[in-house]
Amino acid sequence: MKAPKFLYLISVIFIIIITTPSHTSYKMSSCEFYSTTWHGRCRWPPRCSDKCKKEENAQGGQCLHGNAYAITVTTINFMQNDQILSE
């Protein structure tokens, strides 16, 4: 009987530790935009992705609903908690 209570207590403490914010938070954002180098319908995703990487300096490309999108991911910003709260 005491073992389940002990495991429950340990689980609760673990969850509290995991959910407590650390001193440094991470902020990462991605941006999808219409490709400026791909004109017409996008029918072959690998070629679209390669062209976006080479000509638009993007991390990749994607065909959505027949349109080409270039995908970029901004660099990860390390910010202190007080900076995040002030935004």
Long-range contacts (C-beta under 8 A, 24 or more apart in sequence): 21-81, 23-80, 23-81, 24-78, 24-79, 24-80, 25-78, 25-79, 25-80, 25-81, 25-84, 26-76, 26-77, 26-78, 27-76, 27-77, 27-79, 27-84, 28-73, 28-74, 28-76, 28-77, 29-73, 29-74, 30-71, 30-72, 30-73, 30-74, 31-71, 31-72, 31-73, 31-74, 32-62, 32-69, 32-70, 32-71, 33-69, 33-70, 33-72, 34-67, 34-68, 34-69, 34-70, 35-61, 35-68, 35-69, 35-70, 36-70, 38-68, 41-66, 41-67, 42-66, 42-67, 42-68
